[in-house]
């Protein structure tokens, strides 16, 4: 078992809110494109698109608060190891993987429960979500924002929000799709489980720990 049901539900909530935000946001960014015009009309006009965008934003914010609470509960109450935290070894493994991909290294480096690619993407999502929430709040509440901040913050937030959105969509299409669906189709977010062969390929150190009986004990 790699991901219990609660983790998978959280993941698919993120997928649905992110996809909705991406679609309804990009059609506003490229509003004069034929596809955008068709989609805006299909969804009932620009105001309907903006309402859908904001509803998805609220879902994303609620999910983010839930995730922060879950992380705190796992680390402080359940005493789980912080396996997703980046450490110096990840940088070393990243260089070793680069060397392997270039043919300079014969063997692929072994990794634990989370690979350095997964960790990089996780923290990219955290950073991107934080940026989008802050800048989105500014754009949603410009009057409240300019009551405490200079007016220049509103167009700056618009530029940052728009650019980060495009970057996030491209990262999902290029990085996430390749590593999870193209290079190897990972079904763990559908079934919750991962096979022994997949673990040997992607998470050899975790598999070795399981075989050695080095599982983390449950807290009392």
N, C-alpha and C positions, 0 to 999 in steps of 0.2 A: 504494500500500500504506500503510494507516494503522496497523494493528496486526498484527504478525507472530503466528504460531501460539502462541508461548510466552506472549505477552501475553493472547491470547484464552483460553488454558487457565487462566491465573491468574484472569482475570475470572470464568470459569464456576465455578472452585473457590470463589471468594468468593460467588458467587450461591447455590450449593448449600449452603454452610455457613451463610450468613446466613439463608436461607429456613428451613433446619432449626432454627436457633437461634430464629428469630422464632416459628415455629409451636409448638415444644416449650416455649418460654419463656412465650408469651402464654397458653397453656392452663393454665399454673401460676399466672400472675397472676390470671386470671379462671376459677379452677378450678370455680366453682359454676355457670357458664353451661352450658346444655344442649349446645352444640357442643363445649365443652371436655371435658365428661364423656364424650361419645361418642368423641371423638378419643383421650382418655386410655385408655379401655377398648379401643379399636381397636388401640392401640400396645402393649397388654399391661399396662397399669397405670401408676401414677405412678412407680414405681421404674424401669420401662423407659423412660419419658419422660425421666427425669433422666439415665439412662445415655446415651441418644441425644443429649441436650442437651450433655453433657460431651464426647462424642466429636466432635461438631460444633465445640465450643469449641477442642478440641485442633487440629483441622484449621485453624480460623481462626488460631490462634496460630502454627502452623507456616507457614502461607501469609504471615502478617505478617512473620515472620523472613526468609523467602525474599524478600519484596518489599523489605525494608530492604537486604538484600544486593544485590539487583538494582539498586536506586537507586544504591548506593555504587559498584557496578561500572560503571554507565553514566556516572556523573559523574567518577569518579577514574581509571578505566582507559580507557574509550572516549572520554572528554572530551566527552560530549554536553552541549548547552546545557540549563540548568535551566528548561525551558519551562513546567513546571508550577508554578514558584514564583510566589507573588503579588507584585505590584509596584505602585507608585503609579498606573501607567497603567491597571491593572485597575479601580481605584476610579473613575477618570475615565470609562472605558468603561461601567462599571455605571451611572453617572449618565446618560451619553449614551443608553444603552439604555432606561433608565426614561423619559427625555424622549421618545424615539422611540415607545415604547409608549403614552405619554400623548398623542401627537399634537403635541408641542411641537417636534419635530425631524423634518425631512423624510426624511433618510437614516439607515438603520441603521448604526451604527459598525462598521468593519471590524476583524476580529480575526485572531490568528495561529493556530498549531497547536492551542492549547487556549484556549477561550473563558473569560471570567471566570466564567460559570456552572459550567463543568466544573471549574475550579480551586477554586471555593467548595465544590463537592460533594466533591471529592477530599480537601480538608483537613477537611471535616466527617466524612468516613469515617475519616480518621486519628485525629482527636480522639475520635470515638465508639468506635472499636475499642480505643484505649488505655484509655478509661474502663471499657469493658465487660470487658476482660481483667483490669484491676486489681481491680475490684469483684467480678468473677466468681471470681477466685482467693481473695478474702477469704471469700466465701460457700461455696466448695468446701472451704476449709481453715480453718474458724473457730478450731479449737484452736491451730493453728500461728500464726494471726494474733494471737490474744489472748495468746500467749506473749510478744509484743513490743509489742503495741499495746493500748490500753484497750478494754474490751468494747463500748463504744458504737460502735466502728468497724463492727461486724458489722451491726446494724440500719441504720446510715447507708449502708453499702454496698448493702444490700438495696433501700433506697429509691432510691438513685442508679441502680443496675443496672436496676431496674424502670422508672423514668422515662425513662432514656436509651434503653432498648429500645423503648418505645412511640414516643418521638420519632424514632428511626431508622426504624422501620417506616412511620410517617406520612410521613417525608421521602422514602422510596423511592416510596411510593404516589403522593404528590402531586407532588414536585419532579422526581424522576428519570423517572417514568413519563410526565409531561407533556412534558419536554424531549426525551426519547429515543424515545418511542413514539407520542405523540399529536400534538404540534405538528409533528413530522416523524419518520417512522420511520427510525431510523438502523440500517443493517444491518452496519456495520463490525465489530461484535463477533461477527457470524455469518460473514461472508465475509472479513473482514480489510481490505476495500477500501472506498474512498469515491470517488464519481463526481466529475467535474470540476465539474458544476453544483452538487453539494452543497458542494464546497470553495469555490466562488465565493460561495455563500450564507453558509456558516458560518465559513470559514477563508480569507478573501480575501487576507490578508497572506501567509499561507503559500503560497498558489497563485501570487501575484505573485513571491515569492522563487524558487519552483521554475521559473517561466518565465524568470526572469532568470539562472538557473543558479547561484543563491546557496545551493546545498545544502551541508550541513556535510561537510567531507572526513573520511574515515575515518582514525583514528589510525594512525601507523606501528607 
